[in-house]
Amino acid sequence: MKRLILDHFRRWWWILALGGALEFKLGWSMAADPASHFEFWAFQLALWTGALLLSMDLQRGVARAVAVLPLTARQIGRGWWLATVPAPAIALAALLFSGAETQFHFHPNQVFPANLLLMASLFNLLWLGSTFTTIFPTPGFFGKGWERLLTYFFAALSLVMLFGSMMFFQDMSEKPYKCALFVGMGALLTVAGWLRAERFVVGRAGFRLAAIRYKDPNGQYHAPGGYGGIPFLIRTTFVRMFLWVGAMIALMALLMQWHAQPTPRVVAIVTFAGTGSFMTCGFILVFQLLPILRQLRLLRTLPISVPRLAVVVIASVILPLIALGALATGVAGLALGPQAATPFLKSYTLILAPASLCVFFAVWRGAGAQACALLVVTLFGFQMATLRLQTFLHVPEMPFSLIGLIVAPCVLLAFLFTCGALRHGSRGYRVQANPSGNFAWGTGR
């Protein structure tokens, strides 16, 4: 087990070293300004120094490789839990205190924020433990009945912890009730990860064989009725993403309503609309576009032309965005008035531009690390460019005419470039590892 833990550190030492340096800087900043909110950056560092790195190894089949070692499933699972939860939590706490102590050494007249650093160290431990539970396999690995229901419960709780840490828990160090809620949920997920680590390894290392059911007593297989091909693909992916992202937006709205920040109503609506459209686009790209691209070789063999296939791939991203934008706009208009609906309509229309360009980059480079990097750069770069353009024009929101001038050319260029990538590219047709892994809400293989 010791070698298993050390192997994880050896392969990811450079990311862990970078995260440790940033944690040292965070401790310095907390000592310099104890009144500032540290939760967002602490959450990001805990996220990228814990089980997320292990998830990248698991998608490449490391669980099946270590399954042949003279170790039990419980030893392997709990070894990985030790490597991704308590070990980085101790290291992050030490670096956090070291950074604060260094800053205090040069400025001895300030008050050393020991209580705040202890609270941040506890939050890091709970974030690391929750992340380990988040990368569990899909509930279908864990039997039926109460066992599957329990896995669904932990999956939903992990989702609440993930999105809640981004929005609702950003000032929990100052709010006792938020801190208590976070500690309770995080402790439950952390303990569940330790106790269920054996099932985690079994689910990862096993194969899911498709069960063929013969309804005919003579053993003859009958194909199911209904349509297939492109209509089946669009219908199933559209419905799944619409339900998942719709629930995510509703959760965000409830958290923001409970959060009740003392900001003007117009600013709060614009912020929520922009954040919702951005997160919706990212969720659809990662959990719908990339899985579809892994089937691109099969889609290319269908009797359809390249332009039609390009339309299908782009529509798999754009159609859910349009439907969710229409839903968010309608709900905002009915609940808050017609003026509140305008920011949602603008945000969800404007996000179609980077979303369509991301489709081209993913088809061009394939569903791999390069494509993921291009998607991140495109989304964040477009957001920064939009904010700078608004500052240059001195407007709080972009007018519809300018949004149309941006979106229409981007969608057209994405279509033309995607057609070219489908005709002349080869990376999109290569079979690659699943970049999303077997996440708890069922997006993995």
Steps between C-alpha positions, in 0.01 A plus 500: 500500500788737577639463147152561355478829689853607407434416134210746495722774642781419258282530190328824607782670690512803270131588544521432872810723524322780314196464724724506807666823385160662445383377842806665656404822323142464624623474859709815445194683364277386786751628754534830315122554472302278741174670400517377139305193390728204439242228427501517120878466456527241776231295326680519165833390649340214692318391186818481289719332761265218595303224335453691175855397408416141588197521271728583207695181574186292536371601159817348354432166666733516800243317716517194278878517504529502880224241543758225426727611786512293820266745672133473586245741357463657843877561526514657153197721557605618842856550378372737234277666763804560719694641203224741392330606826707510823847522342432812288289646784797481737736641239264786412453585869877508554554723197211725598646559846851538353385773264318682779797463735738636235280804447471549875880482533539806274203682656504410871258778595206320341276245670572142404168347371539156657125430525446593136785274387364209703158551343653508152691177573177332609325619184784358288460159663125494436539618140757228436277236654197614301699495175602139561134399531412703190715285269321179598368287210144520380231356729446210261821342633358454848214257467136585559262612769631691800860468387433682175276753673777574749745555216257740332471687829877545531519600132236770548663619823837522322338709227355737759841529668671573167268777383430623850871555559514714187215729602328446834795419730724788393456689829433210736789601728282794606162320505465233773198328344674466162814373669301240695318384185824471306680312778211256539475421129876486451554272800231261378654479152853463638403211726298341218806511275708314759234237571407442135852507358488125433188532286666791323786278380272211403286731291802656331692179431203296382348470157139579433378232262179566315231254595306362205144412585321249285129546503449211262503157673692355206792735568442728200586865553246761396622854433310766695252716315521874435739719307877522535795678344520879508142561629562264790831671579351850500195400701683312775785749543266799486263367764782390732684831485181704527399323820847498661589861421147620577531346846845658538366847413211455743747402772709808425191720521404353838852543634519860384157575645608349832834679478324840470802718421440875562547594134266696274233292332612583148861406573393174665283403200771579246761310703278196540408496130865522391617239751214265414559516124876451544464198729227353280724523195794341679285219637356418157842508333661264751214261567333491160728614219809301601309171548338548158840558340619165628238350265604715205643206306163326516309815412722553196397160362132597491351586159504876556715771347776686678302828528209316660730329746654837587151638561421204726814547711447875535128453569580259785648800684291789370152349532523437879641850546211653304240296689650576842537867408135515399399330826714731715374807314137394537530420871685826568238697309210340688664518843688831485346692213580562131810710577658208689455271199719712271839415665423127478407526134819694423730273701370174355507643149854633533634170639409331169807662341771336716296178522498456121872577477569245773328237286747565221801483732376172648443343157833631374718381788292204621361431848837524673708730716568750218130536426419551869766770525362676191147484640610662827699772320213572261236531771704711742658703219160582354373605843796733552467643149130566557565681828770714341269584211227609742753717685616653174142578392405619853187283511389262782351260242573443134220602260319234298635638173861450612422156638359399163810631321717282727294182514403460134858510357630272777236235436557521124877474535462211743284315249746554213804408709327194644421377150866541411613315813260213426625471141874547545571443871581171668528571873126509549466142375761352733379298797622674815461455873192644663600847626208522740542163669223315683359792694234439755218651295545256217700677231783252473525177308 
